[in-house]
Amino acid sequence: MVTTLTSREFNHDTSGAKKAAARGPVFITDRGRPAHVLLTIEDYLRLTGGHMSLAEALAQPGTDFDFDPPRMTGGVFRPADLD
């Protein structure tokens, strides 16, 4: 089931828009023309073939990871070779 909301309706009832997205895509119009589509993450992943970029994966709520890169030894800098 497709739902269409104006930008104003979306701003006033975001919760309702999210509930409608559980039933199908929500088209959000701007000045009467479709401008955005709200989808559940499941629908989005299905449409994209389940592929998500690293940036998208890191932007997910609750994403937490440990990053402890090894320290370089011996110095990183060396004189420039201008010859």
N, C-alpha and C positions, 0 to 999 in steps of 0.2 A: 504494500500500500504506500503510495507516494503522498507526502504532505507538502503543502506550499505555505510558507509564511512570509510576511513582509519583514523587512529589517526591524521595524518598530515592534511588531508582534514577537519576533525572536528576542529582542532586548527586554521586553516586558515579561516574557514567560520562557526563559531558558530551560527551566526544569521540564516544562511541557514539551519543548522541542526535543530534549533528550529522550523523553518517554516515547515520542512519536518516531524517533530514529530507531528505536528497538523494533518497530513494526515495518520499517522501510525507510528509504532515503527521504530527507527533508530538504526541499529546495527553499532557499532564502532569496527573496527578490530585493532588488534595489531599484527604486523608481519604476516598478512594474516589470523589470527584466530579471531573469534568473542570474544571480551573482555568485552564490555559494551553495555547496551541498554538504549537509551534515549526515555522517554515517557512523555506525558503531565500528569499533576497531575490528571486530570479526568480519563485517562486511567489507571494510577497507582491505584487510589482509586477503580476503577471498578474491577481490577484484584485482589486486596487485600480484596475485599468485603466491602470496605468503612471504614475499620479499620485502624487507625493510632495510633502509640504509642505516649505517652506523649512527648517523646523527639522529634519525628517527627513533632508533632503539634506545639511545641514551636519553632522549627527551621524554620517554615514558615515565609516568608517575611511579615512584617507588624504586626506580632504577638505582642500584647502588653497587659499586664494585671497588675492589682494591687495586690500586696502581702503585707499585713500588719498583720503579725501574732500577737496574743495577747502576752503581756509581762507576764512572769512568776513572781509571787510574792512569798516572803517567802524564797528565796534562792534556788539554784539548788544543792549546794554542801552539803554533810554531811560526817562525819568521816567514814572511812572504818571500817567494822566489821570484825576483823581478828580472831575471836574465832571460 
